[in-house]
Amino acid sequence: FGSLLGICLIIQILTGLFLAMHYTSDTLTAFSSVAHICRDVNYGWLIRNLHANGASMFFMCLFLHVGRGIYYGSYLYKETWNIGVILLL
């Protein structure tokens, strides 16, 4: 699940950057900018859905990866486990 985690993270970063190029955070135009992304940007609806569902997939992979480490006793490898905990925080 570690490689899936990396792929999910890369997808999240890339789709987040593409969405940030078209999004405006002004309270009056935020909704219309989301509508603009979904309607006028090429594959904007796909980028938005990938970003939304990719976050759920990322956390599922994260919990499965940590759970597998706990199940197989990887917490005994202190250095590796501590690096993972630091990355999680």
PyMOL Python script that loads the backbone (N, CA, C, O; Angstrom):
from pymol import cmd

cmd.read_pdbstr("""\
ATOM      1  N   PHE A   1       0.805  -1.200   0.000  1.00  0.00           N
ATOM      2  CA  PHE A   1       0.000   0.000   0.000  1.00  0.00           C
ATOM      3  C   PHE A   1       0.849   1.266   0.000  1.00  0.00           C
ATOM      4  O   PHE A   1       0.332   2.366  -0.194  1.00  0.00           O
ATOM      5  N   GLY A   2       2.136   1.112   0.215  1.00  0.00           N
ATOM      6  CA  GLY A   2       3.015   2.278   0.220  1.00  0.00           C
ATOM      7  C   GLY A   2       3.120   2.924  -1.146  1.00  0.00           C
ATOM      8  O   GLY A   2       3.133   4.150  -1.258  1.00  0.00           O
ATOM      9  N   SER A   3       3.197   2.098  -2.199  1.00  0.00           N
ATOM     10  CA  SER A   3       3.287   2.663  -3.549  1.00  0.00           C
ATOM     11  C   SER A   3       1.966   3.311  -3.957  1.00  0.00           C
ATOM     12  O   SER A   3       1.963   4.339  -4.635  1.00  0.00           O
ATOM     13  N   LEU A   4       0.842   2.718  -3.550  1.00  0.00           N
ATOM     14  CA  LEU A   4      -0.459   3.339  -3.822  1.00  0.00           C
ATOM     15  C   LEU A   4      -0.588   4.670  -3.091  1.00  0.00           C
ATOM     16  O   LEU A   4      -1.195   5.613  -3.599  1.00  0.00           O
ATOM     17  N   LEU A   5      -0.014   4.735  -1.903  1.00  0.00           N
ATOM     18  CA  LEU A   5      -0.024   5.980  -1.146  1.00  0.00           C
ATOM     19  C   LEU A   5       0.733   7.064  -1.890  1.00  0.00           C
ATOM     20  O   LEU A   5       0.280   8.207  -1.958  1.00  0.00           O
ATOM     21  N   GLY A   6       1.877   6.715  -2.444  1.00  0.00           N
ATOM     22  CA  GLY A   6       2.665   7.679  -3.212  1.00  0.00           C
ATOM     23  C   GLY A   6       1.937   8.148  -4.454  1.00  0.00           C
ATOM     24  O   GLY A   6       1.967   9.333  -4.784  1.00  0.00           O
ATOM     25  N   ILE A   7       1.279   7.222  -5.149  1.00  0.00           N
ATOM     26  CA  ILE A   7       0.518   7.588  -6.347  1.00  0.00           C
ATOM     27  C   ILE A   7      -0.638   8.503  -5.980  1.00  0.00           C
ATOM     28  O   ILE A   7      -0.893   9.493  -6.666  1.00  0.00           O
ATOM     29  N   CYS A   8      -1.345   8.173  -4.893  1.00  0.00           N
ATOM     30  CA  CYS A   8      -2.457   9.022  -4.449  1.00  0.00           C
ATOM     31  C   CYS A   8      -1.968  10.416  -4.079  1.00  0.00           C
ATOM     32  O   CYS A   8      -2.628  11.408  -4.388  1.00  0.00           O
ATOM     33  N   LEU A   9      -0.822  10.497  -3.424  1.00  0.00           N
ATOM     34  CA  LEU A   9      -0.281  11.800  -3.030  1.00  0.00           C
ATOM     35  C   LEU A   9       0.103  12.625  -4.247  1.00  0.00           C
ATOM     36  O   LEU A   9      -0.157  13.828  -4.285  1.00  0.00           O
ATOM     37  N   ILE A  10       0.716  11.999  -5.238  1.00  0.00           N
ATOM     38  CA  ILE A  10       1.087  12.717  -6.463  1.00  0.00           C
ATOM     39  C   ILE A  10      -0.156  13.209  -7.190  1.00  0.00           C
ATOM     40  O   ILE A  10      -0.184  14.341  -7.673  1.00  0.00           O
ATOM     41  N   ILE A  11      -1.186  12.366  -7.274  1.00  0.00           N
ATOM     42  CA  ILE A  11      -2.439  12.768  -7.927  1.00  0.00           C
ATOM     43  C   ILE A  11      -3.079  13.927  -7.175  1.00  0.00           C
ATOM     44  O   ILE A  11      -3.586  14.862  -7.795  1.00  0.00           O
ATOM     45  N   GLN A  12      -3.060  13.875  -5.839  1.00  0.00           N
ATOM     46  CA  GLN A  12      -3.632  14.954  -5.042  1.00  0.00           C
ATOM     47  C   GLN A  12      -2.907  16.275  -5.286  1.00  0.00           C
ATOM     48  O   GLN A  12      -3.543  17.320  -5.427  1.00  0.00           O
ATOM     49  N   ILE A  13      -1.598  16.227  -5.333  1.00  0.00           N
ATOM     50  CA  ILE A  13      -0.818  17.454  -5.539  1.00  0.00           C
ATOM     51  C   ILE A  13      -1.075  18.025  -6.928  1.00  0.00           C
ATOM     52  O   ILE A  13      -1.296  19.226  -7.078  1.00  0.00           O
ATOM     53  N   LEU A  14      -1.046  17.162  -7.947  1.00  0.00           N
ATOM     54  CA  LEU A  14      -1.243  17.643  -9.323  1.00  0.00           C
ATOM     55  C   LEU A  14      -2.650  18.186  -9.540  1.00  0.00           C
ATOM     56  O   LEU A  14      -2.814  19.270 -10.099  1.00  0.00           O
ATOM     57  N   THR A  15      -3.670  17.445  -9.104  1.00  0.00           N
ATOM     58  CA  THR A  15      -5.037  17.934  -9.306  1.00  0.00           C
ATOM     59  C   THR A  15      -5.295  19.184  -8.471  1.00  0.00           C
ATOM     60  O   THR A  15      -6.037  20.070  -8.895  1.00  0.00           O
ATOM     61  N   GLY A  16      -4.689  19.260  -7.287  1.00  0.00           N
ATOM     62  CA  GLY A  16      -4.824  20.463  -6.467  1.00  0.00           C
ATOM     63  C   GLY A  16      -4.225  21.683  -7.139  1.00  0.00           C
ATOM     64  O   GLY A  16      -4.789  22.774  -7.074  1.00  0.00           O
ATOM     65  N   LEU A  17      -3.080  21.499  -7.784  1.00  0.00           N
ATOM     66  CA  LEU A  17      -2.469  22.615  -8.514  1.00  0.00           C
ATOM     67  C   LEU A  17      -3.337  23.044  -9.690  1.00  0.00           C
ATOM     68  O   LEU A  17      -3.529  24.238  -9.917  1.00  0.00           O
ATOM     69  N   PHE A  18      -3.862  22.076 -10.439  1.00  0.00           N
ATOM     70  CA  PHE A  18      -4.718  22.422 -11.573  1.00  0.00           C
ATOM     71  C   PHE A  18      -5.998  23.116 -11.121  1.00  0.00           C
ATOM     72  O   PHE A  18      -6.464  24.048 -11.778  1.00  0.00           O
ATOM     73  N   LEU A  19      -6.570  22.669 -10.003  1.00  0.00           N
ATOM     74  CA  LEU A  19      -7.771  23.327  -9.490  1.00  0.00           C
ATOM     75  C   LEU A  19      -7.456  24.727  -8.972  1.00  0.00           C
ATOM     76  O   LEU A  19      -8.257  25.646  -9.147  1.00  0.00           O
ATOM     77  N   ALA A  20      -6.307  24.897  -8.342  1.00  0.00           N
ATOM     78  CA  ALA A  20      -5.932  26.202  -7.794  1.00  0.00           C
ATOM     79  C   ALA A  20      -5.703  27.241  -8.884  1.00  0.00           C
ATOM     80  O   ALA A  20      -5.811  28.441  -8.630  1.00  0.00           O
ATOM     81  N   MET A  21      -5.388  26.790 -10.095  1.00  0.00           N
ATOM     82  CA  MET A  21      -5.184  27.730 -11.200  1.00  0.00           C
ATOM     83  C   MET A  21      -6.479  28.432 -11.600  1.00  0.00           C
ATOM     84  O   MET A  21      -6.440  29.542 -12.131  1.00  0.00           O
ATOM     85  N   HIS A  22      -7.616  27.803 -11.355  1.00  0.00           N
ATOM     86  CA  HIS A  22      -8.893  28.358 -11.800  1.00  0.00           C
ATOM     87  C   HIS A  22      -9.800  28.795 -10.652  1.00  0.00           C
ATOM     88  O   HIS A  22     -10.835  29.413 -10.900  1.00  0.00           O
ATOM     89  N   TYR A  23      -9.443  28.494  -9.414  1.00  0.00           N
ATOM     90  CA  TYR A  23     -10.310  28.782  -8.278  1.00  0.00           C
ATOM     91  C   TYR A  23     -10.044  30.177  -7.740  1.00  0.00           C
ATOM     92  O   TYR A  23      -8.898  30.623  -7.686  1.00  0.00           O
ATOM     93  N   THR A  24     -11.106  30.861  -7.343  1.00  0.00           N
ATOM     94  CA  THR A  24     -10.975  32.139  -6.637  1.00  0.00           C
ATOM     95  C   THR A  24     -11.639  31.991  -5.276  1.00  0.00           C
ATOM     96  O   THR A  24     -12.724  31.419  -5.166  1.00  0.00           O
ATOM     97  N   SER A  25     -10.991  32.503  -4.247  1.00  0.00           N
ATOM     98  CA  SER A  25     -11.489  32.300  -2.887  1.00  0.00           C
ATOM     99  C   SER A  25     -12.367  33.445  -2.392  1.00  0.00           C
ATOM    100  O   SER A  25     -12.778  33.449  -1.232  1.00  0.00           O
ATOM    101  N   ASP A  26     -12.653  34.397  -3.241  1.00  0.00           N
ATOM    102  CA  ASP A  26     -13.531  35.497  -2.860  1.00  0.00           C
ATOM    103  C   ASP A  26     -14.918  34.944  -2.557  1.00  0.00           C
ATOM    104  O   ASP A  26     -15.404  34.059  -3.261  1.00  0.00           O
ATOM    105  N   THR A  27     -15.557  35.465  -1.509  1.00  0.00           N
ATOM    106  CA  THR A  27     -16.846  34.920  -1.085  1.00  0.00           C
ATOM    107  C   THR A  27     -17.938  35.122  -2.128  1.00  0.00           C
ATOM    108  O   THR A  27     -18.898  34.353  -2.175  1.00  0.00           O
ATOM    109  N   LEU A  28     -17.804  36.129  -2.949  1.00  0.00           N
ATOM    110  CA  LEU A  28     -18.834  36.388  -3.954  1.00  0.00           C
ATOM    111  C   LEU A  28     -18.663  35.538  -5.213  1.00  0.00           C
ATOM    112  O   LEU A  28     -19.638  35.270  -5.915  1.00  0.00           O
ATOM    113  N   THR A  29     -17.444  35.116  -5.500  1.00  0.00           N
ATOM    114  CA  THR A  29     -17.204  34.412  -6.761  1.00  0.00           C
ATOM    115  C   THR A  29     -16.725  32.971  -6.593  1.00  0.00           C
ATOM    116  O   THR A  29     -16.398  32.317  -7.583  1.00  0.00           O
ATOM    117  N   ALA A  30     -16.679  32.462  -5.354  1.00  0.00           N
ATOM    118  CA  ALA A  30     -16.159  31.108  -5.135  1.00  0.00           C
ATOM    119  C   ALA A  30     -17.035  30.064  -5.819  1.00  0.00           C
ATOM    120  O   ALA A  30     -16.521  29.166  -6.486  1.00  0.00           O
ATOM    121  N   PHE A  31     -18.347  30.174  -5.660  1.00  0.00           N
ATOM    122  CA  PHE A  31     -19.236  29.179  -6.267  1.00  0.00           C
ATOM    123  C   PHE A  31     -19.182  29.249  -7.787  1.00  0.00           C
ATOM    124  O   PHE A  31     -19.180  28.217  -8.458  1.00  0.00           O
ATOM    125  N   SER A  32     -19.137  30.448  -8.327  1.00  0.00           N
ATOM    126  CA  SER A  32     -19.083  30.569  -9.786  1.00  0.00           C
ATOM    127  C   SER A  32     -17.750  30.074 -10.338  1.00  0.00           C
ATOM    128  O   SER A  32     -17.693  29.609 -11.477  1.00  0.00           O
ATOM    129  N   SER A  33     -16.668  30.167  -9.546  1.00  0.00           N
ATOM    130  CA  SER A  33     -15.392  29.631 -10.029  1.00  0.00           C
ATOM    131  C   SER A  33     -15.413  28.106 -10.043  1.00  0.00           C
ATOM    132  O   SER A  33     -14.804  27.493 -10.920  1.00  0.00           O
ATOM    133  N   VAL A  34     -16.104  27.484  -9.088  1.00  0.00           N
ATOM    134  CA  VAL A  34     -16.249  26.024  -9.105  1.00  0.00           C
ATOM    135  C   VAL A  34     -17.112  25.608 -10.286  1.00  0.00           C
ATOM    136  O   VAL A  34     -16.819  24.616 -10.953  1.00  0.00           O
ATOM    137  N   ALA A  35     -18.171  26.357 -10.546  1.00  0.00           N
ATOM    138  CA  ALA A  35     -19.001  26.066 -11.721  1.00  0.00           C
ATOM    139  C   ALA A  35     -18.195  26.256 -13.000  1.00  0.00           C
ATOM    140  O   ALA A  35     -18.349  25.485 -13.947  1.00  0.00           O
ATOM    141  N   HIS A  36     -17.344  27.265 -13.039  1.00  0.00           N
ATOM    142  CA  HIS A  36     -16.474  27.492 -14.198  1.00  0.00           C
ATOM    143  C   HIS A  36     -15.532  26.307 -14.409  1.00  0.00           C
ATOM    144  O   HIS A  36     -15.320  25.869 -15.540  1.00  0.00           O
ATOM    145  N   ILE A  37     -14.970  25.793 -13.318  1.00  0.00           N
ATOM    146  CA  ILE A  37     -14.064  24.644 -13.426  1.00  0.00           C
ATOM    147  C   ILE A  37     -14.806  23.448 -14.005  1.00  0.00           C
ATOM    148  O   ILE A  37     -14.288  22.763 -14.887  1.00  0.00           O
ATOM    149  N   CYS A  38     -16.006  23.194 -13.518  1.00  0.00           N
ATOM    150  CA  CYS A  38     -16.754  22.009 -13.969  1.00  0.00           C
ATOM    151  C   CYS A  38     -17.277  22.161 -15.390  1.00  0.00           C
ATOM    152  O   CYS A  38     -17.376  21.170 -16.114  1.00  0.00           O
ATOM    153  N   ARG A  39     -17.612  23.371 -15.801  1.00  0.00           N
ATOM    154  CA  ARG A  39     -18.258  23.551 -17.105  1.00  0.00           C
ATOM    155  C   ARG A  39     -17.310  23.977 -18.218  1.00  0.00           C
ATOM    156  O   ARG A  39     -17.414  23.476 -19.338  1.00  0.00           O
ATOM    157  N   ASP A  40     -16.394  24.886 -17.935  1.00  0.00           N
ATOM    158  CA  ASP A  40     -15.618  25.524 -18.997  1.00  0.00           C
ATOM    159  C   ASP A  40     -14.190  25.001 -19.147  1.00  0.00           C
ATOM    160  O   ASP A  40     -13.610  25.103 -20.228  1.00  0.00           O
ATOM    161  N   VAL A  41     -13.622  24.449 -18.094  1.00  0.00           N
ATOM    162  CA  VAL A  41     -12.251  23.942 -18.157  1.00  0.00           C
ATOM    163  C   VAL A  41     -12.288  22.543 -18.762  1.00  0.00           C
ATOM    164  O   VAL A  41     -13.139  21.726 -18.409  1.00  0.00           O
ATOM    165  N   ASN A  42     -11.353  22.273 -19.680  1.00  0.00           N
ATOM    166  CA  ASN A  42     -11.294  20.941 -20.281  1.00  0.00           C
ATOM    167  C   ASN A  42     -11.041  19.892 -19.206  1.00  0.00           C
ATOM    168  O   ASN A  42     -10.046  19.958 -18.484  1.00  0.00           O
ATOM    169  N   TYR A  43     -11.939  18.932 -19.105  1.00  0.00           N
ATOM    170  CA  TYR A  43     -11.888  17.864 -18.105  1.00  0.00           C
ATOM    171  C   TYR A  43     -11.839  18.405 -16.680  1.00  0.00           C
ATOM    172  O   TYR A  43     -11.279  17.758 -15.796  1.00  0.00           O
ATOM    173  N   GLY A  44     -12.414  19.573 -16.447  1.00  0.00           N
ATOM    174  CA  GLY A  44     -12.438  20.148 -15.107  1.00  0.00           C
ATOM    175  C   GLY A  44     -13.261  19.316 -14.146  1.00  0.00           C
ATOM    176  O   GLY A  44     -12.914  19.183 -12.972  1.00  0.00           O
ATOM    177  N   TRP A  45     -14.357  18.753 -14.646  1.00  0.00           N
ATOM    178  CA  TRP A  45     -15.190  17.895 -13.802  1.00  0.00           C
ATOM    179  C   TRP A  45     -14.409  16.660 -13.363  1.00  0.00           C
ATOM    180  O   TRP A  45     -14.556  16.198 -12.231  1.00  0.00           O
ATOM    181  N   LEU A  46     -13.577  16.125 -14.261  1.00  0.00           N
ATOM    182  CA  LEU A  46     -12.781  14.942 -13.934  1.00  0.00           C
ATOM    183  C   LEU A  46     -11.693  15.289 -12.917  1.00  0.00           C
ATOM    184  O   LEU A  46     -11.443  14.523 -11.986  1.00  0.00           O
ATOM    185  N   ILE A  47     -11.055  16.433 -13.097  1.00  0.00           N
ATOM    186  CA  ILE A  47     -10.006  16.852 -12.163  1.00  0.00           C
ATOM    187  C   ILE A  47     -10.596  17.067 -10.773  1.00  0.00           C
ATOM    188  O   ILE A  47      -9.996  16.678  -9.771  1.00  0.00           O
ATOM    189  N   ARG A  48     -11.769  17.686 -10.715  1.00  0.00           N
ATOM    190  CA  ARG A  48     -12.411  17.940  -9.424  1.00  0.00           C
ATOM    191  C   ARG A  48     -12.797  16.636  -8.735  1.00  0.00           C
ATOM    192  O   ARG A  48     -12.593  16.484  -7.530  1.00  0.00           O
ATOM    193  N   ASN A  49     -13.358  15.690  -9.498  1.00  0.00           N
ATOM    194  CA  ASN A  49     -13.738  14.405  -8.915  1.00  0.00           C
ATOM    195  C   ASN A  49     -12.518  13.586  -8.503  1.00  0.00           C
ATOM    196  O   ASN A  49     -12.538  12.920  -7.468  1.00  0.00           O
ATOM    197  N   LEU A  50     -11.456  13.633  -9.308  1.00  0.00           N
ATOM    198  CA  LEU A  50     -10.225  12.931  -8.931  1.00  0.00           C
ATOM    199  C   LEU A  50      -9.660  13.490  -7.629  1.00  0.00           C
ATOM    200  O   LEU A  50      -9.179  12.742  -6.778  1.00  0.00           O
ATOM    201  N   HIS A  51      -9.722  14.803  -7.486  1.00  0.00           N
ATOM    202  CA  HIS A  51      -9.185  15.429  -6.280  1.00  0.00           C
ATOM    203  C   HIS A  51     -10.037  15.072  -5.057  1.00  0.00           C
ATOM    204  O   HIS A  51      -9.498  14.777  -3.990  1.00  0.00           O
ATOM    205  N   ALA A  52     -11.352  15.100  -5.210  1.00  0.00           N
ATOM    206  CA  ALA A  52     -12.243  14.803  -4.083  1.00  0.00           C
ATOM    207  C   ALA A  52     -12.150  13.336  -3.673  1.00  0.00           C
ATOM    208  O   ALA A  52     -12.013  13.028  -2.489  1.00  0.00           O
ATOM    209  N   ASN A  53     -12.223  12.439  -4.640  1.00  0.00           N
ATOM    210  CA  ASN A  53     -12.185  11.015  -4.323  1.00  0.00           C
ATOM    211  C   ASN A  53     -10.771  10.536  -4.029  1.00  0.00           C
ATOM    212  O   ASN A  53     -10.586   9.540  -3.329  1.00  0.00           O
ATOM    213  N   GLY A  54      -9.778  11.233  -4.556  1.00  0.00           N
ATOM    214  CA  GLY A  54      -8.393  10.874  -4.273  1.00  0.00           C
ATOM    215  C   GLY A  54      -8.037  11.075  -2.811  1.00  0.00           C
ATOM    216  O   GLY A  54      -7.211  10.345  -2.264  1.00  0.00           O
ATOM    217  N   ALA A  55      -8.657  12.062  -2.176  1.00  0.00           N
ATOM    218  CA  ALA A  55      -8.398  12.289  -0.750  1.00  0.00           C
ATOM    219  C   ALA A  55      -8.897  11.109   0.074  1.00  0.00           C
ATOM    220  O   ALA A  55      -8.213  10.656   0.991  1.00  0.00           O
ATOM    221  N   SER A  56     -10.078  10.614  -0.247  1.00  0.00           N
ATOM    222  CA  SER A  56     -10.606   9.445   0.463  1.00  0.00           C
ATOM    223  C   SER A  56      -9.736   8.224   0.214  1.00  0.00           C
ATOM    224  O   SER A  56      -9.449   7.456   1.133  1.00  0.00           O
ATOM    225  N   MET A  57      -9.321   8.051  -1.027  1.00  0.00           N
ATOM    226  CA  MET A  57      -8.463   6.911  -1.372  1.00  0.00           C
ATOM    227  C   MET A  57      -7.112   7.013  -0.661  1.00  0.00           C
ATOM    228  O   MET A  57      -6.560   6.004  -0.221  1.00  0.00           O
ATOM    229  N   PHE A  58      -6.584   8.230  -0.550  1.00  0.00           N
ATOM    230  CA  PHE A  58      -5.311   8.436   0.140  1.00  0.00           C
ATOM    231  C   PHE A  58      -5.409   7.994   1.594  1.00  0.00           C
ATOM    232  O   PHE A  58      -4.529   7.289   2.087  1.00  0.00           O
ATOM    233  N   PHE A  59      -6.475   8.402   2.286  1.00  0.00           N
ATOM    234  CA  PHE A  59      -6.605   8.043   3.697  1.00  0.00           C
ATOM    235  C   PHE A  59      -6.901   6.562   3.881  1.00  0.00           C
ATOM    236  O   PHE A  59      -6.456   5.964   4.861  1.00  0.00           O
ATOM    237  N   MET A  60      -7.642   5.961   2.959  1.00  0.00           N
ATOM    238  CA  MET A  60      -7.856   4.516   3.033  1.00  0.00           C
ATOM    239  C   MET A  60      -6.530   3.777   2.902  1.00  0.00           C
ATOM    240  O   MET A  60      -6.248   2.863   3.676  1.00  0.00           O
ATOM    241  N   CYS A  61      -5.714   4.169   1.924  1.00  0.00           N
ATOM    242  CA  CYS A  61      -4.400   3.535   1.744  1.00  0.00           C
ATOM    243  C   CYS A  61      -3.505   3.788   2.946  1.00  0.00           C
ATOM    244  O   CYS A  61      -2.742   2.911   3.352  1.00  0.00           O
ATOM    245  N   LEU A  62      -3.594   4.988   3.516  1.00  0.00           N
ATOM    246  CA  LEU A  62      -2.778   5.320   4.684  1.00  0.00           C
ATOM    247  C   LEU A  62      -3.132   4.429   5.866  1.00  0.00           C
ATOM    248  O   LEU A  62      -2.242   3.875   6.512  1.00  0.00           O
ATOM    249  N   PHE A  63      -4.420   4.284   6.154  1.00  0.00           N
ATOM    250  CA  PHE A  63      -4.841   3.462   7.284  1.00  0.00           C
ATOM    251  C   PHE A  63      -4.543   1.986   7.043  1.00  0.00           C
ATOM    252  O   PHE A  63      -4.169   1.275   7.975  1.00  0.00           O
ATOM    253  N   LEU A  64      -4.702   1.516   5.811  1.00  0.00           N
ATOM    254  CA  LEU A  64      -4.362   0.128   5.502  1.00  0.00           C
ATOM    255  C   LEU A  64      -2.860  -0.114   5.635  1.00  0.00           C
ATOM    256  O   LEU A  64      -2.438  -1.167   6.112  1.00  0.00           O
ATOM    257  N   HIS A  65      -2.067   0.844   5.220  1.00  0.00           N
ATOM    258  CA  HIS A  65      -0.611   0.724   5.305  1.00  0.00           C
ATOM    259  C   HIS A  65      -0.155   0.672   6.772  1.00  0.00           C
ATOM    260  O   HIS A  65       0.674  -0.159   7.141  1.00  0.00           O
ATOM    261  N   VAL A  66      -0.702   1.560   7.594  1.00  0.00           N
ATOM    262  CA  VAL A  66      -0.354   1.571   9.013  1.00  0.00           C
ATOM    263  C   VAL A  66      -0.887   0.312   9.691  1.00  0.00           C
ATOM    264  O   VAL A  66      -0.193  -0.299  10.503  1.00  0.00           O
ATOM    265  N   GLY A  67      -2.115  -0.076   9.360  1.00  0.00           N
ATOM    266  CA  GLY A  67      -2.697  -1.287   9.943  1.00  0.00           C
ATOM    267  C   GLY A  67      -1.905  -2.531   9.605  1.00  0.00           C
ATOM    268  O   GLY A  67      -1.725  -3.407  10.451  1.00  0.00           O
ATOM    269  N   ARG A  68      -1.432  -2.614   8.378  1.00  0.00           N
ATOM    270  CA  ARG A  68      -0.611  -3.754   7.983  1.00  0.00           C
ATOM    271  C   ARG A  68       0.700  -3.763   8.766  1.00  0.00           C
ATOM    272  O   ARG A  68       1.186  -4.819   9.169  1.00  0.00           O
ATOM    273  N   GLY A  69       1.266  -2.577   8.976  1.00  0.00           N
ATOM    274  CA  GLY A  69       2.491  -2.486   9.768  1.00  0.00           C
ATOM    275  C   GLY A  69       2.283  -2.928  11.207  1.00  0.00           C
ATOM    276  O   GLY A  69       3.144  -3.591  11.783  1.00  0.00           O
ATOM    277  N   ILE A  70       1.148  -2.566  11.791  1.00  0.00           N
ATOM    278  CA  ILE A  70       0.843  -2.989  13.160  1.00  0.00           C
ATOM    279  C   ILE A  70       0.601  -4.497  13.206  1.00  0.00           C
ATOM    280  O   ILE A  70       1.076  -5.176  14.117  1.00  0.00           O
ATOM    281  N   TYR A  71      -0.131  -5.018  12.233  1.00  0.00           N
ATOM    282  CA  TYR A  71      -0.457  -6.443  12.201  1.00  0.00           C
ATOM    283  C   TYR A  71       0.800  -7.301  12.104  1.00  0.00           C
ATOM    284  O   TYR A  71       0.913  -8.316  12.791  1.00  0.00           O
ATOM    285  N   TYR A  72       1.735  -6.905  11.262  1.00  0.00           N
ATOM    286  CA  TYR A  72       2.946  -7.694  11.063  1.00  0.00           C
ATOM    287  C   TYR A  72       4.074  -7.337  12.032  1.00  0.00           C
ATOM    288  O   TYR A  72       5.181  -7.860  11.907  1.00  0.00           O
ATOM    289  N   GLY A  73       3.806  -6.458  12.988  1.00  0.00           N
ATOM    290  CA  GLY A  73       4.793  -6.143  14.017  1.00  0.00           C
ATOM    291  C   GLY A  73       5.937  -5.273  13.546  1.00  0.00           C
ATOM    292  O   GLY A  73       7.046  -5.373  14.069  1.00  0.00           O
ATOM    293  N   SER A  74       5.689  -4.427  12.575  1.00  0.00           N
ATOM    294  CA  SER A  74       6.753  -3.562  12.063  1.00  0.00           C
ATOM    295  C   SER A  74       7.132  -2.461  13.045  1.00  0.00           C
ATOM    296  O   SER A  74       8.132  -1.772  12.844  1.00  0.00           O
ATOM    297  N   TYR A  75       6.351  -2.288  14.102  1.00  0.00           N
ATOM    298  CA  TYR A  75       6.680  -1.278  15.099  1.00  0.00           C
ATOM    299  C   TYR A  75       7.941  -1.659  15.871  1.00  0.00           C
ATOM    300  O   TYR A  75       8.495  -0.837  16.600  1.00  0.00           O
ATOM    301  N   LEU A  76       8.395  -2.896  15.713  1.00  0.00           N
ATOM    302  CA  LEU A  76       9.643  -3.308  16.360  1.00  0.00           C
ATOM    303  C   LEU A  76      10.857  -2.687  15.688  1.00  0.00           C
ATOM    304  O   LEU A  76      11.913  -2.570  16.309  1.00  0.00           O
ATOM    305  N   TYR A  77      10.722  -2.287  14.429  1.00  0.00           N
ATOM    306  CA  TYR A  77      11.794  -1.580  13.728  1.00  0.00           C
ATOM    307  C   TYR A  77      11.656  -0.097  14.053  1.00  0.00           C
ATOM    308  O   TYR A  77      10.992   0.656  13.341  1.00  0.00           O
ATOM    309  N   LYS A  78      12.299   0.302  15.147  1.00  0.00           N
ATOM    310  CA  LYS A  78      12.071   1.634  15.718  1.00  0.00           C
ATOM    311  C   LYS A  78      12.358   2.762  14.734  1.00  0.00           C
ATOM    312  O   LYS A  78      11.566   3.698  14.620  1.00  0.00           O
ATOM    313  N   GLU A  79      13.473   2.686  14.027  1.00  0.00           N
ATOM    314  CA  GLU A  79      13.851   3.789  13.135  1.00  0.00           C
ATOM    315  C   GLU A  79      12.830   3.958  12.010  1.00  0.00           C
ATOM    316  O   GLU A  79      12.393   5.072  11.725  1.00  0.00           O
ATOM    317  N   THR A  80      12.459   2.864  11.384  1.00  0.00           N
ATOM    318  CA  THR A  80      11.492   2.924  10.286  1.00  0.00           C
ATOM    319  C   THR A  80      10.133   3.395  10.784  1.00  0.00           C
ATOM    320  O   THR A  80       9.491   4.230  10.146  1.00  0.00           O
ATOM    321  N   TRP A  81       9.694   2.867  11.918  1.00  0.00           N
ATOM    322  CA  TRP A  81       8.389   3.225  12.454  1.00  0.00           C
ATOM    323  C   TRP A  81       8.357   4.699  12.849  1.00  0.00           C
ATOM    324  O   TRP A  81       7.362   5.381  12.603  1.00  0.00           O
ATOM    325  N   ASN A  82       9.439   5.202  13.462  1.00  0.00           N
ATOM    326  CA  ASN A  82       9.487   6.610  13.876  1.00  0.00           C
ATOM    327  C   ASN A  82       9.464   7.552  12.675  1.00  0.00           C
ATOM    328  O   ASN A  82       8.851   8.617  12.737  1.00  0.00           O
ATOM    329  N   ILE A  83      10.123   7.172  11.591  1.00  0.00           N
ATOM    330  CA  ILE A  83      10.070   7.997  10.380  1.00  0.00           C
ATOM    331  C   ILE A  83       8.643   8.058   9.856  1.00  0.00           C
ATOM    332  O   ILE A  83       8.178   9.121   9.443  1.00  0.00           O
ATOM    333  N   GLY A  84       7.943   6.925   9.870  1.00  0.00           N
ATOM    334  CA  GLY A  84       6.545   6.899   9.434  1.00  0.00           C
ATOM    335  C   GLY A  84       5.650   7.750  10.313  1.00  0.00           C
ATOM    336  O   GLY A  84       4.761   8.442   9.815  1.00  0.00           O
ATOM    337  N   VAL A  85       5.878   7.703  11.615  1.00  0.00           N
ATOM    338  CA  VAL A  85       5.081   8.518  12.540  1.00  0.00           C
ATOM    339  C   VAL A  85       5.345   9.998  12.303  1.00  0.00           C
ATOM    340  O   VAL A  85       4.414  10.802  12.328  1.00  0.00           O
ATOM    341  N   ILE A  86       6.593  10.366  12.074  1.00  0.00           N
ATOM    342  CA  ILE A  86       6.931  11.771  11.798  1.00  0.00           C
ATOM    343  C   ILE A  86       6.258  12.236  10.511  1.00  0.00           C
ATOM    344  O   ILE A  86       5.741  13.351  10.450  1.00  0.00           O
ATOM    345  N   LEU A  87       6.260  11.388   9.481  1.00  0.00           N
ATOM    346  CA  LEU A  87       5.584  11.743   8.230  1.00  0.00           C
ATOM    347  C   LEU A  87       4.080  11.882   8.435  1.00  0.00           C
ATOM    348  O   LEU A  87       3.442  12.730   7.811  1.00  0.00           O
ATOM    349  N   LEU A  88       3.516  11.058   9.300  1.00  0.00           N
ATOM    350  CA  LEU A  88       2.079  11.112   9.568  1.00  0.00           C
ATOM    351  C   LEU A  88       1.699  12.392  10.295  1.00  0.00           C
ATOM    352  O   LEU A  88       0.625  12.947  10.064  1.00  0.00           O
ATOM    353  N   LEU A  89       2.578  12.860  11.172  1.00  0.00           N
ATOM    354  CA  LEU A  89       2.286  14.086  11.916  1.00  0.00           C
ATOM    355  C   LEU A  89       2.468  15.276  11.017  1.00  0.00           C
ATOM    356  O   LEU A  89       2.272  16.412  11.448  1.00  0.00           O
TER     357      LEU A  89
END
""", "prot")
cmd.dss("prot")
cmd.show_as("cartoon", "prot")
cmd.util.cbc("prot")
cmd.orient("prot")
